Amino acid sequence: DRLVVVGRGEGQPGDGLRRPPRELHRVARRRLLLGVGDGRRRARQLPGDGLQRIAHRAERCADVGHRAVPGGSHPRGAVGADRDLDRAVVSHRQFGGSLGGPIIKDKLHFFAAAEGTSANQPAFGPYIGQPQDAAQQLRVDQALVDRFNAALAQYGIDGGSGGQEFNKNPITNLVGRLDWAVSSKNRVVLRGIYNKSQGDDFSRSTSTFTLSSNRFKRDEWSSSITGQFFSNFNNGATNELQLGVIRQRFARVFDNIGPQVTVSNVPSPLVAGTLVALRAGPDSNSHINQLDQDVLEFRNDLTMPLGNGHLVTLGARAEVYKIRNAFWQNAFGSWRFESMEALEAGTAFAYGVGVGRGDPIARFTTSNLSFYLQDQWTVN
């Protein structure tokens, strides 16, 4: 025998985007199956479950060397980070509710749920105006940041602030459901789900001081509509038909579009004998990072009792995926200068830009068609 864990056995398309409403956990059932497993439950996976989130895989590659914290990232081995976060202002608010009941008694029922979360986390790293005993050493002052911004302004670039920044992470989840008893033998269920999540990503380190223009935001949403049609027949047979459509969108977005600019080997005005790098402009690894997914699903299960303890299910499932994936590093270019004087003079040490051959965006459509036959035999 083999152990098969089937999660969200009765879930709905789209309820897997980050944080589903708490009310969904009351509806969804999680099953632990021993043995071969039920083919019908395997067929009830959500549309898009077999599809890897390409953009998220790219994020993991870009974030190597960091460990995630709420709203940002800590460099590995950071000392004293928790002390700074403990005394910082951190807010987390959550609200939600649900409402359900009959529209027509014993005929038509509705259910609706909503949940919202608002989180605000100080960005990790040093900042101008931090306490004297802060764990992260500050190597720049306001005068150096102003000089950096003035040099960037020559090229029409707004570098941003060197003060304390906050990473926000609002999440919204909405669910609606209608149950209609068409007759004593037929029932229709219609579900709609909408999830939206945004998360700021910004941090600094002692050796590289980034201005606020380097921040990007992970923006994603998912919506789905699913219809299920249940029928019971006089001979004991049952049929379940499901149609589902799901749309997902993910992108890294910036306040302003432009190149990333880094100035190295800048003598620290605060810590004698040390150097610091300054950076501004959108993160070069995230210039274009987008993933769009559209999924259309059809599933039908016909279950028939055949006597002598046999319950046979004949099923079919079809899925069509339409995908647009854009992961284009350095699309807006990145500049590197070896000193502040070099930036002011316009003498770059290096410049890089991502150039694609033809269309740099991957677009494709694929489909998956499956049939299955199952006999559930109960031995007397």
Secondary structure, DSSP 8 states (H G I E B T S, - for coil): --EEEE-STT--TTTTSS---HHHHHH---EEEESS--HHHHHT--TTTTS--HHHHHHHHHTTTEEEETTEEEETT-SSHHHHHHHS--EEEEEEEEEEEEEETTTEEEEEEEEEEEEEEE-BS--TT--TT-SS-----HHHHHHHHHHHHTTT------S--EEE--EEEEEEEEEEE-SSSEEEEEEEEEEEEEEEE-B--SSEEE-GGG-EEEEEEEEEEEEEEEEE-TTS-EEEEEEEEEEEEEEEE-SS---EEEEEEEE-SSSTT-EEEEEESS-GGGSEEEEEEEEEEEEEEEEEEEETTEEEEEEEEEEEEEEEEEEETTTT-EEEESSHHHHHHT--SEEE----SS--SEEEEEEEEEEEEEEEE---
